[in-house]
């Protein structure tokens, strides 16, 4: 067995704990508008002046066509939202609505996810980080704030590890380990036969929310998650790097960091706040893994305060 194998299992365990640490309990995506019920994270287009998000594409240096949503004034400060494992860009709908009035907002579909191409390669940290680097170069001439959630935390830190922090104004890391102590506990092996992939993905999507979501919202999110082939999805849960890789990246940046997690990562949050001079932390005790959907109002207020206080205080 390779020395990397236990590290990969630990990473996979951390991600799966993040994805399934809440009870299994919306609003269907319709291209440019949302409609839904309470708990959908704020209905897109509920207000007459809700900003429209435009679909954009670019081709990476290895020839993959990647998709992103773009809204808000292009000359304003840029916020880039990176979703988690198998998730589409539109899961950030509430944040697009909240921030596109005053910021240039970009929500990314990483390779294999959302409306991006599904290439046979590139499901590893260096390439995923390179994709973020090429996205930043395309959408933001000035340093941007990158908001990564779940696997998006690791992809964002992979970008920082390889490219440094010259092109970022700040980091917002949401509900995944950053390699700090204590390490997430290993996931206990199950004696039950794994369910079919489609069943697993449907359960996984439901598990992300503490607040019940509408059936239409969950169905559309599951359908989008199923675009990522099972073999490629597994690769994303097996990044062949040690935990120290992520810790090195988060401590390498001198830019402001906001770490927003649930109680399962409160120990890491406490250590990061003590040891990183530019880090702030927040704990969401009553939200699911997709906490920016479950409690969009608190998350958006927290992010807005962080941007105004730590990143762009002259606004």
N, C-alpha and C positions, 0 to 999 in steps of 0.2 A: 504494500500500500504506500502511495506517495505521501510525503510530509504535508502536501497541500490538501489532501483529502479531508482530514479533520477540520481544517480551516474552512473548506468549502461547505462541509456539513453544518458548521457553526453559522456561516453566513446564511445558508438556506433556512436554518432553524430560526434565525433572527427575523428574516423576512416573513416566514410563514407565521411566526408568533404575532408579528405586526398585522398581518393580513387577517388573522382569525382570532384575535383576542377579545372580540366583542360578541354579544348574542347575535344570532341570525335574525334579523327581523324578517324627489323624482320630478321627474318631469321629462317627457320625451324630447330628444333633440330633433329639431325640425329644420336644420340648416342655418337659420338666422334668428330663431325665437324659441322661447321656452314657455311651457304652461305646466303647472303642476300644483302639488299640495304642500302643506307645511312639512318641513323636513327635507325638501329638495334643495335647500341651500340658498334660496331666494330665486324666485321665478324670473327667468330672462324675459325681457319685454313686458314685465308687469307694469312698468312706468312708460309713459308716452315717449320719454327722451332716452330710453335705454339704448346704449350704443350697439351698433351692428358690428359683428366680427366678420372679417373677410378671410376666405381661404387663400393661402399662399403656398408655393412650393419652391424648393431649391434642390439642386443636384450636388451631392457631396463629392469629395475628392476621389472616392472609390466608386462613383457612378450610381449612387442610390438616390432616388427621388423622395425627399422628405417633405412632410406637410406641417404647416403651422397656421394657427388662427391669429389674426392681427386686428387690433382695434385701438382707438384713441389717436390723439395728435402725434404724427410721426416725429415731430421736433421736440416732444416732451421727453423727460427721463423715461428710460425703458425698464419694464419689469418683464422677466422671462419666467414662465411657469413650466416646470418639467414634471409630468405625471409619474405614477408608480407602475409597478409590474403589470403589463398587458393593458394598461388603462389608456384611454384616448385623451386628447387635449381638452375636449369639451367638458370634462369633469370639473374644470376650473370655471364654469359658467358664472357662478356667483361672483368670483373675483374679477372676471372680465367686466361684468356689469358695474361692480363697485369702483374699479380703478380706471376704467377707460375714459372717464370724463377728464381726468387730470394727468394721466400717464399714457405713454405708449406701451400697450400691453400685447405681449406675444405668448401664446400657449402652444407648446410644442407637442407633436406626435413623434416620439422616437422611432427609429427603424423597427419595422414589424408591428407597429401599434397605430391605432387610429386609421387615418387615411394615407399613411406613409407606405412606401414599398416594403415588401417582405423579402429581403435578400437572403441568400443562403449563409452569409457570413456576417461578422461584425457584432455578435452578441457577447461582447467582452469589454472590460472597463476602458481600455485605451481607445477603442474605436467609438464607443458611446461618448466618451469625453471629447473626442475629436469632432464628433457630430455637433456637440454643443458649441465647441469653439467656432466651427464654421457657421452655425446659426447666429452666434453673437456678431461675428464679422459681417454678416449680411444685414442684420436688422438694427444694429446700434453702433453708430460711429463713436459714441462716448461710452464709458463704462456703465454696465447695466447691473441691476440687482437680479440674481438668479434665485428662484424659489423652487426647491426640489422636494418632492414628497416620496416617501417609501423608497423604492428602487431609484427614484429620481435623486434622492440624497446621495446615493453612492455614485451615480453617473455624474452628478455635479462635482463631487469631491474628486472623482477621477479626472475631470477637466482641470480642476485646480492643481492636482498632483502633477499633471503633465505640462500644463500651460502657465501656471502661476496665477496671480490675482490682478495683473495689470489691467485686464479688460473687464473686471467686475468692480462694482461700487459697494456691494454687500452680498451676504448670503443669508437665505432663510431656509432652514433645514427642518423638515416636518416628519416626525414620527418614524424614524429609523435610527439604528445605532450609528454612532460616528467613531467607533473604535475605542471609546473611552471605557473606563472601568465603572461599574462591574460589567462583565460580558453578559449578554443575554443567556439565560439557561438553555442547555441543549433541549431540543424537542424530543419528547419521549416517543420511542418507536411504537407503532400500532400493530397489533396482530391481525387487524381486519384487512381484508383485501381492498386496495385502493378503488374508489368508484371510477366509473368512466370519466374521461376528461371533461365532457360537457357537463356532467353532474357536479364534478369538483368545481368547475369555474362558476356555475350558478350559485353554489353554496358560498364560494369565496366572495363573490360580489355581494351577496346578502350580508356576509359577516363583517363587511367594512363599515356598516352603519349602526349606530346606537338608536338613532331616530328612524322609525319606519319610513321607507321610501315607497313610492307608488309602483305598482307592478309594471307599468309601461317604462318607467325610468330604469328599473332593475333589468328588464328584458333587453332594452337597447344597450345598456352598459355591458351585459353579458354577451350579447351578440358581437359587440366590438372587441371585447376581451378574447373571444374565440377566434378572431382573425389571426392572432399570433399562434403559429403551429406549436403543438405540444413539445416537440423536441427543442425548438428555439426557446420556448418558455422555460424549459428545464435548464438550458444554458445560462439564462439570466439569473437563476438561483444558485449558480455554481461558479461565481467569479473566483479564479485561482489566485487570490492574493490574501495575505494575512490581515488580521484586524488592524495591525499597526499602519497599514497603507492608508486607511481612512483617517486615523488619528493624526498621522503626519500631515495630511492635506489640510485638515481643519485648523491645526495649529500653525501651519505655514503662512496663513493669510493674516495680514494686519488690518483687513477690512472688517467692518462691523458684521457680526454674526447673530442671528436670531434663531434659537433652537426651540421648537415647539413640539411637545411630545405628550403622550399619555403617561399615567403613573408607572407603567412597566419600564420606562426609561428615565425615571426621576433621578436615580443615582448617577447616571451619565450626565444628566442636565446639571446636577449640583456640582460635579467635578469640572465640567466645562466652564460653568460660571466662575468657579474659584480659580481656575488655571489659565483661562484665556482672557486677556485684558479687555477685549472688545466684544465679548459675548454676553447676550441677554438670553434668558430662558423663560418659558411659560409652560405650565402643566394644564392639560385639559382632562379633568377627572371624569366628566360626564359626556364623553363623545367617543365615537368609534374611530377606527383607523383613518377614515376619510373625515377627519375632524373639521376641515375647512368647508365641508358640506353640512355636517351635523350641526355645527355651531358657527355658521358663516359670519354672523354679526360680530361675535367676539373675535374670530380670527382676523376679519377684515379691519376691525378697530385696532387690534394689536399690530398688524402689519403697517397700517397707516401711521400709527404713532412711532414705530421703529424707523420708518422712512423719513418722517419729518424731524425726528429727534437725532438720529444717529447717522443717516446717510446723506440726506439733502436738507439740512436744517434751515437753509435760506428760503425754502419754498414758502 
